[in-house]
Amino acid sequence: MRMTIEELIEKSVFSSDSNYNGMFTKHLIPEEYSPLSERNICGCWLLVFKSKEIKNTWVEIYNTFKTFLAQNEDMSRVLAFEAIHHLDELTIVQNRGFNEAYTTSSYSEFLEDGSCKPNEWILRDLQNLQKAISELPEFRCDSMNQKEIIKKMIHESFIEPNSELKWTEPWTIYLPSISSKDLEKWTK
């Protein structure tokens, strides 16, 4: 029997503050309660959006970003998106990914610490990712706001250290950097 959104929230082991990003509340659901058919040992994120309009705009930005990157052959070889699944008009769910996976954020901390030699495979995969990013064409659309948002998302997702970009085979991005300001600008 499928659990309701409220029952899933009750089973969560972590919930963000309801105002932490102005768009959704994020709940960590343990594997045993995951509504996904392919469960992840680290559980899943349940995102409950404040409104249908916010969710729809967030998903539109997410899909535009994903489509733009997937259309590039080099990026599609080195990057995958963790799928999002719609549970209802306000809620999406996504597997969380391996908790201890290298992220570009944790790798940045590792390099700053400098206590041991970097893994040669991550160095290769970072180089391949950076090469694919450097060769991305400019995002083309009629809206300057949308163009700026996609450019910002590329920078925040791949240039700056990011805890949502995990070193897998290929790299996997989980929740891309979409802010409430992006939502406001997207539709203008």
N, C-alpha and C positions, 0 to 999 in steps of 0.2 A: 504494500500500500504506500502510495506517495505521500510524503509529509507536506503540510501546508508551509507557506513562507513563515508564518508566525512560529510553527513548531521547529522549523530549521533555525530560526533566530534564537529560540530557547536553548537549542543544542550547541550554539556557537561557543567557542572557547575564547574568542576575542571579538570585540565590537568597537569600531572607531566611534569617536564623538560624532553625534548626528550633524554637527556643523563643521566637521574637520576640513571639508573641501567645498562646501556649498552646493554639492550636486547629489551625493549619495552617502549612505552609511555602509560601511564595509564590515562584513561578518566573516570570521574564519570558521568554517564548518568542518569538523573532523571527518576523516575518510568513511567511517562507519555510517554516517548520516548523509553523505554526499548524494545529491539527486542525480548525479551524472552516471551514465552507464559505464564509462571507463573511469573508475575512481583512481585517485592519486593518494599514495601513502601519506602525503603531507596535507591532505584535505583540499578544500576548495574555497574560493572567495565568493561570497554572496553579496552582490551590490544591489542595494535597495535605493532607487532613485527617488528624489523628492517629488517629481512629477513626470507624467508621460512625455511632455514636451522636452524636458531636460534629458530624459533617457533617449528619446528619438534623435535629438541633436548630437548627443555624445556618441551614439552609435553611427550616425552619419559621418562625423569627423573620423572616428575609428576606422570605418570602412573605406573612406577616401584615402587615409594614410596607408592602410593595408594594401589597397588596390594599387596605389602609386608605387609602392615598394615592390609588390609582387610582379608588376609589369616589367621590372628591370631584371634581366637575366642573371646578372652578377649578384644582385641582392637576393634573389630567390634561391640561389645556391647556398648562401651563407646565413640566411635568416628565415625563421619560421615564426608564425604567430600562434600563440596558444588560443584555441578556439573559445569564443564566448557563446553561451547558450541562453536563450530567452526563456524564462520561466513564466512570466506574465508581463503585463504592460508596464510594470515598474521595476522588474527584477531581472538581472542577468547573473549567471554563475560561470565560473571559470576555474579549472584546476589550478592549483597554486604553484606547482613545480617543486622540485627538490629543494628542501630548505637550506641545505649546505652547499648548493651549487655555487660555483664562481659567478659573480656578477661583475660588471665593469666597476661598480662601486666598491665591492670587496677587494677586487684586484688593485684598485687605486690605493686602498688602505695598505694592502700587502706590499706594494712597491714603496710606499712611504716608510713602512717599517723596515724594509730591507734586510730582514733577518735570514733569508735564504734565497737560493736561485729560483727565478721564475720557471714555471712549467713550460717546456719547449713547445708543446702543442697549443697552449693558450696563446703564446706569442705568435705562432703561425696563424691561428684563427683570428686573433686581433688584427694582424696585418691584412688578412683577406677581407675582413669586415671593413677596415679603414679604406682599403683600396676600392671596394664596392661603393662605399659612401662617397669617396672623392670623385667617382666617375658617374654619380647619379646626375641625370639631366635635371634642369630646373623644373619644378612643378608648375604646370601651366593651367591657368583658369582665368575667368573674367574678373573674379573678386580679388582685390589686393589683400583684403583681410584674410581670406582663406589661404592665399599664397603665403602670407606671413605666418599663419598658424602652422601650416605643414612644414615650413622651413624651421620654425621654432621647435616643433616636435622632433624633427630629424636631429637637430642640435642636442636637445635634451635627452633623446633616446640613445644616441650613438656617440656623440662627441664628449658630453659631460658624463662623469660616473653615474651609473643608473642601477638601482637595485632591482629593477623589473626586466633587465636584459641579462639573461642567464646563459652561461656557457654550457651548451648542449651540442649535439651534432645534428644540425647546425645550431647557431645561436638561436635562442627563443626569446621573443619579447612577450611579456605578459600584459600588464596594464600600461599602455603608453601614456605619456604625460599630456593629459588634457585637463585644462583648468576651467574654472567657472568663467573667467574672463574670455577664454577661447570660445565658450558657448555663446557668450554675448556678442562677440565680434563676428562669429561665423555667419550669423543670419543678417548682418547689416550690409 
